[in-house]
Amino acid sequence: MIKRYATITLLCILSGGFLFGRTATAILDFDAINLPAGDAQALTERFRTEMQRLDTSRIFLDRARIKDVLAEQGLQEAFCTEEECAVEIGTLLGVQEIIVGSVAKVGATYT
């Protein structure tokens, strides 16, 4: 029974949540402009956490799942700066939406 439940749960996640009317969304690590890459990753994770908290109509893939899928395909997020690349990664991840962007620090302000 547990195995069957786990299989159904996995199928729902991989299908993008269609059974529940939820959109599967991936948030790639933001590019760092004028700040350390670790800061950009932390800000991306904070953004991901807030989006999950505020938007219950979407299923957000966690960072580890994104990294695993990209590693299996021999790809890295860092090289994805073009729209075409984002679409390819979104297709590999099986999501309907993908969020990419950058974060910059100007003085004490992050933008």
Secondary structure in CASP SS format (residue, H / E / C, confidence):
PFRMAT SS
TARGET T0000
AUTHOR 0000-0000-0000
METHOD secondary structure of the structure
MODEL  1
M C 1.00
I H 1.00
K H 1.00
R H 1.00
Y H 1.00
A H 1.00
T H 1.00
I H 1.00
T H 1.00
L H 1.00
L H 1.00
C H 1.00
I H 1.00
L H 1.00
S C 1.00
G C 1.00
G C 1.00
F H 1.00
L H 1.00
F H 1.00
G C 1.00
R C 1.00
T E 1.00
A E 1.00
T E 1.00
A E 1.00
I E 1.00
L C 1.00
D C 1.00
F C 1.00
D E 1.00
A E 1.00
I E 1.00
N C 1.00
L C 1.00
P C 1.00
A H 1.00
G H 1.00
D H 1.00
A H 1.00
Q H 1.00
A H 1.00
L H 1.00
T H 1.00
E H 1.00
R H 1.00
F H 1.00
R H 1.00
T H 1.00
E H 1.00
M H 1.00
Q H 1.00
R H 1.00
L H 1.00
D C 1.00
T C 1.00
S C 1.00
R E 1.00
I E 1.00
F E 1.00
L C 1.00
D C 1.00
R H 1.00
A H 1.00
R H 1.00
I H 1.00
K H 1.00
D H 1.00
V H 1.00
L H 1.00
A H 1.00
E H 1.00
Q C 1.00
G C 1.00
L C 1.00
Q C 1.00
E H 1.00
A H 1.00
F H 1.00
C C 1.00
T C 1.00
E C 1.00
E H 1.00
E H 1.00
C H 1.00
A H 1.00
V H 1.00
E H 1.00
I H 1.00
G H 1.00
T H 1.00
L H 1.00
L H 1.00
G C 1.00
V C 1.00
Q C 1.00
E E 1.00
I E 1.00
I E 1.00
V C 1.00
G C 1.00
S E 1.00
V E 1.00
A E 1.00
K E 1.00
V E 1.00
G C 1.00
A C 1.00
T E 1.00
Y E 1.00
T C 1.00
END
